[in-house]
Amino acid sequence: MPELILGVSAYYHDSAAALVSDGMPLAAAQEERFTRRRHDSAFPARAVEYCLREAGATLRDVSAVAYYEDPELKFGRVKATFGAAAPFGFASYRDTLPEWKAWKGTATRTVRDSLAGLGLGPAPEVVVRRHHESHAASAFFPSPYESAAVLCIDGVGEWATTTLWHGRGTELRPVAELRFPHSLGLLYSAFTYFCGFKVDSGEYKLMGLAPYGKPRYAQLIREKLIDIKPDGTFRLDMRYFEYLRGQVMTGRGFEQLFDGPRRLPESPLTEREFDLAASVQQVTEEVAVKLARSARELTGESTLCLAGGVALNCVANGKVIQAGVFDEVWIQPAAGDAGGALGAALSVGIARGAGRPHLGTGRDAMSGSLLGPQYGDAEIAAYLDAGNIPYTRLEPQELAEEVARELGRGKIVGWHQGRMEFGPRALGARSIIGDPRDPAMQSAMNLKIKFRESFRPFAPSVLATEAKDYFELSQESPYMLVVTQVAPAQLVEPVAEGQVSGLDLLRIQRSTIPAVTHVDRSARVQTVTEDANAPYHRLLTAFHAETGCPVLVNTSFNVRGEPIVDTPAQAYACFMRTDIDLLALGNFLLRKEGQPQWQEQGDWRDEIPLD
Amino acid sequence: MNKLQPLLSYLFLVTPRGLAARLTADPMTRRRDRAAASYWTMLDGGR
């Protein structure tokens, strides 16, 4: 068996495990998908078990375990932060120091002990990679580029918050960095908190909110909160932030600057939140584009790789691409901390002699990011038969054509096919699908399927070959991490747009694909190829043939607050709890009208905390 | 005593060290230097 390296990220948010062999990812998954606790930060025992099972291996077959950050260095930063905040951070010191002293500061030992406790053989040596090194490795090594500039932007790991690397072949060298507490990710999180969303979870909601507002606070942010240099490097004025003291992100300073107290979670959104979102988004984009220019200048490379939580800001990614600083940009699909598990494993593997065998194929090494568990027809049939669940079994082409016909009739479909996605996006393996031409689809999916806020936009999947007819894309976007404009040919003249504002903007049709066209005529696009995801490509092709439209609405297969479904049973439960009309489980098609009465103890909505 | 221990260590260890660090230009609390051309800390991997 070739050398296996197991990567682990844990103990902050989005714990994950990844298994690599000779520079290629074999399996990767976030722990939340197994434990059903969103952003689960616990040791990823179930994800580790899955990765090993996928490879038919035990821990005896694993040469080394790569941990995604240096816990001792991070503890040093935590202690320094206590000092920097003194004498105002006692509550944070009292609440967090014990766990740091007990096990977080020596997390590699905790990882080793946890692995040993799995009963899958003796725990191998645990090797540490720094947080941003893991991000950078996850961005560069699986990318299709022989050499590239690598930019990592996130909240914070040990000390670094923004790092620039130069990748060449199997070499990845650090070029420059910015350090805590000056962090673009934490600036964005501060506004996420101030606008009433959860930190490390609600940032994408703030991004989705931005097009409803005007950036009237952007100049104030530049003047008071962040000093941005021409090369995109920056410093924050820490007098306005509370995160050094621990418990909250912002305080009185923010309230004085931004017209009053923070919005309470779940309370009504106002113009202020729209405008704050638009403002911090504009500043974030400005910094990202300037940093990209700096990356080009300092490395001389013509391609860029991105990772870190801020690389999940697909609007900023779109601006970086649009700026034309680089010929092409590749973004790690698991750009957040989960991807650190993969990056750490790739980095350790390469240090031990692995190569990058995918180079020369013209593709990346991520296999469409379909690195999670899959369930065969026999397993699905056994589940359905055991529950007396009625279904029709179809051949793959028949299934695609039947589902396409139903989608064209306005039905909403749960699409559960093949291996689960690694990373936060559903890419057509665990997705809820709809017809983007239907003006009522966005509202119906938000309120009746996802049970989430009405302002949230949906994203389109499009056949890669047809993408340019529908979107202004200068490169492929296989991982739904780029926002761009809907092509002019698809736009329609909006009626009375100037007379409404805020959430009322939602009611106006702007394009031939209104369900995936945001209020600023943008869309978060996923381009789909047969190589990356054959069943989903087949469905899109069938829908194109059926309707003339090569685009589908693609949203994650879950309800608000719930991790994306993994197993057929989870998919069936989500299907039955919501207004999804059909469920395609592998080659089995289930129709809602034929299903037995759904019964469960209690109200499932009480068990899923809001995100 | 156990309950007081975190408070005492915070008051007599963390706080003096933190204040001393700030007085000796700890980068965590250094004021923004608007005269600088860049805030990059350069490392060794540039071209």
Interface residues (C-beta under 8 A of the other chain):
Chain A: A80 T81 F82 G83 A84 A85 A86 P87 F90 Y93 R94 L97 L164 W165 H166 R173 P174 V175 A176 E177 L178 R179 F180 P181 H182 D227 K229 P230 D231 T233 F234 R235 D237 M238 L244 S294 L298 T299 G300
Chain B: P6 L7 Y10 L11 V14 T15 R17 G18 L19 A21 R22 D26 P27 M28 T29 R32 D33 R34 A36 A37 S38 Y39 W40 T41 M42 L43 D44 G45 G46 R47
